[in-house]
């Protein structure tokens, strides 16, 4: 087919969950409750860490940054998912789709880098406790945080640039719950093997590299903790890593299966389920993981009403 006969697609239709058409309204309220809880929970942690001087340490600065990041990460997809659940058209413009992909992947990449930085912070705190205050200074913590943001925001630029140059002549139905590289590439009217390869290489380097760095940090942490003679000392050391490790397992457990693969080998429903885990469930669970399993944050939350009464 010649390029002159192509009619460029200007908008896409996001199908979402086509097998659940009869319960769209219930899904809307369920997702709305999850989203509001996610926003309030992450906002609470972000504000508590910034308001309580006892939490002005590198570990909690990273936790605060992660909570702030989750606000943007969920805002990239969930509001549009909510709108589609109540809408008949379920459309998104071509540029809007690319913007959604960009922010979702850039903030997802930032989360990978931030979780890696948090693992390095725990490695220094447990394996090099005497040198930790001089190694992980507030200045270094700030530089690492800024580096995570810059690296994440620059990450998807090459992929977005390649996708923006592809011809889309129909069909325009995205078999997913939001715009993402694999379902959008499947709609292009030309060979996308280069795009798939670039996507695979970038995701593999980004996801696998950070995952291996996190893994190596925890191997050394476990080795150090096992040498602690007292059981109480071991429990205390592990307790400082439990929340972070839980988030890593949930987040990486889903994105590794979703993005580090060359060919589509799973069903569409399987991909949708994975997408729900890393785009909805993980940000939703983060505030509970970091508050319910963290004594310092729970105490800081309890102190805030007292501080407010003293100020008034």
N, C-alpha and C positions, 0 to 999 in steps of 0.2 A: 504493500500500500504506500503510495507516495505521501510525502509530508503535506502536500497541498490539500489532500482529502481529509486530513485530521481536523476534528472539531474539538478544540482544547476544553477540557473539563474545568469549570470555574468553581465548583463546589462538590463536596463529598457528602454521602449519607452514611452516618455511623449507625450500624445495625444494633450494637449493644448486645442484649440478651434476647434474641428472637424467639427462643423457646419459652420465655417467661412473659409473653405478651399479656396474659390474663391477670397478672399481679403487678403490673407496672406501678400503680399507685402505692401499693404496700412497699414495694422496693424503694420508691421515692422517699417515703417517710423513714424507712429503715436506714437508708444511706444518709439522709439529712441528719438524723440523730447521731450517726457515727461521725459525720463531718463536723457537726457543731461540737461534739465531745473532743474530737481531735484538735480543733482550733482552740477551744477553751483550755484543754489540758496542756498543750504545748505552750500556749501563751502564759499560762500560770507558771510553768517551770522557768520560762524565759524571764519573766518579771521578778520572780522570787530570787533567782540567782543574782540578778542585777541589783535588787534592793537589799539583800542580806550580805553584809561585808564578810561574814564568816565563810561564805561560799565563793569569795573572790580568789579562787585557786585555779590553776590550769585545767584540772579535771572538770570542774564545774563550768568553767568558761567554754570548754568544748561541748559540754552537755547543753548549755544555754544556746550555743550556736546551732547545735543539731535541732533543738526545739524550734528556733526561728526558721531554720531551713525547711522543716516539715510544713510550716505554714505556707510557704511558697510552693513546695513540692505537691501538696494536695490541691492548692488553688489552681494549678496548671491543668488538672483533669476533672476533679470531682464536681465543681459547679456546672460544667458543661454536661457531665453525665446526668446530673440532677435535672437540668433543663430538658435533656433528651427523653427522660423518663415520662415527662408530662407533655412533650411535643409530638405532633403527628409527623412533622417533616424530618426532624433529627438531622438537620444539615449543618455543615460547617464550610466556610469558604476555603479555597485552596491556600491562601496566605494565612488564614487562621489556623488551618491544619498544620502548616509548617511551623508556625509560632508555638503551637501546643507541643509539637514534637521537640522543638528546640528547648523550651523551658523545662519540659519533663526530663529530657536526657541531660541537660546541663546541670540541673539541680540534683538529679540522680547520681551523676558523676561526682558532684561536690560532696554528696553523702558518702560515696565510696572513699574519697580522699580523707574526709573528716573522720570516718570510722577507723581508717588506718592511722591517722594522727592520734586518735584516742588510744589505740592499742599501743603505740609507741610511748605515749605518756604513762600508761600502766606498766610497761616494761621498765622504764626508767625509775618509776616510783618503787617497784618491787625488787628489781634486780640491782639497782644502783641507788639505794635509799639515801646514803650519805652524800652523794653528789647530786641528788635530784634537785634541790633548791638552786644550785648554780647552773645545772644543765637546762632545766625547763623553767626559764625565767619568764616573767610576764611579756617581755619584748619578743622572745622567741615564740611564745604561745600566739601572740598577735600576728607575727610574720607567718607562722604555719597556717593560721586561720585564713589570712588573706590569700596565701598561696593556694589553699583548697578552693576558695571561691573563684579565683582567677583561672585556675586549671579546669575547673568544672564548667565555667561559662564559655571557655574557648573550645572545649571538647567536641561538641557536635557541629561546629561550623563547617568543616569539610563535608560531612555527610549531608547536611542541609543544603549546601551549595550544589552538590551533585544531584540531589533529588529535585531541586528547583528547576533544573535544566531538562528534566525528563518530560516527554510528551505523554499526556493523559487524555485519551480520546473516548473513554467509556469502556466498560461499566465504571460507575463511581460509588459503588457500595463497599464500605470498609467493614470487613468481617471482624470487628473488634469492638471494645468498649470505649476506646478513644483513639486518636490518631497516633500511629507509631510507624517506625520504619518498615518492618516486614509486611504488614497488611497494605500499606500505601504502595510499596514497591511492586506488589503483586498486581496492581491495577495499571501499571505503566504499559504503554503500547510499543515498547521496544525491549531489547535485551537489557536486563539489569544485573548481569553477573558481576560487573565491576562494582556496582553499588553494594551488592550482597557481600562481595569479598572485602571491600573497604569497611563496611559495617561490622563484619566478623572480626577483622584484624583490630580495629579500634576498640570494640567491645572486649575482645579477648585480652588485649594489652591492659585496658583500663580495669576490667573486673578481675581477671586472673592475677594480674600483678599486685593489686591492692589486697586481694584475698590471701595470696601467698605471703605478703609482708605481715598481714595480721596473724596468719598461722605461725610464721616464724617467731613473732613476738610472744605468742602464747606458748609455744614450745619452750622458749627460754624462761618464761614466767613459771610454767609448771615445774620445770627442772629446778628452779630456784626455790619455789615453795616447798617442794618435796624434801629439801634439805633443812627446812625449819624443824627443829626438834619437837616443839610443842604442838599439840592438836589445836589449841586455841589460836596460836600464831598462824597456822595454816588456814584456819577458817577465816580469820581476819583478812589475810592476804587475798584469798579467793573471793571474799565478799565484795572487795573493791572492783573486781572484774566481772562479777556475775551479770549485772545489768547490761553492760556493753557486750558481753559474749552472747547473751540472749538475743539482742537486737541483730548482731552480726549473723547468727545462725538463721534467723527468720528472713532477713533481707537478702543475704547472699544465697540462701537455699532456694529462693525463687528466681532471682535474676540470672543465676548461673545456668539454670535449665532453659530460661527464656531466650537469652541473648548469645550465649557461647555455643552456637551451632550453625553450621553452614546450610543445611537443608532442613526444611520443615518436616519434622517426623512425628508430630503430635497433632491431635484433633484441635479444631477451633475452640471447642469448649474447654479443652485442657489449657490452651493459651489464655483464654478469658479468665479462668480460675487463677492461674499464676499471676495475671495482671492485677486481679483483685487483691492478692496477697501483698505484692510489693507496692502497689499504689494506694491502697485503702487500709488494709489490716495493719501493716507495719507502722505507719504514722499514727494510727489509732492506738496501738499498744504501747508505743514509746513512753507517753506520760505515765502510764500505769507501771511500766517496768522500772522507770527511773524514780518514781515516787514511792511505790509500794515496797520496793526492794532496797530503798536507800534511806537510812536513818537520818542523815544530815538534812536531806531535802524535806522529809516529813516534819522534822523539828522546825525547819525554817518556815514552812507553811503555817505551822501552829503559832509561830512568833509574830506573824504579820498582823493578825487582828489586834494583838496586844500593843504592837507598835503604832497601829492606826489610832487606837483609843488614847494613847499617850500624846500623840500629836494633836488630837482634837481636844 
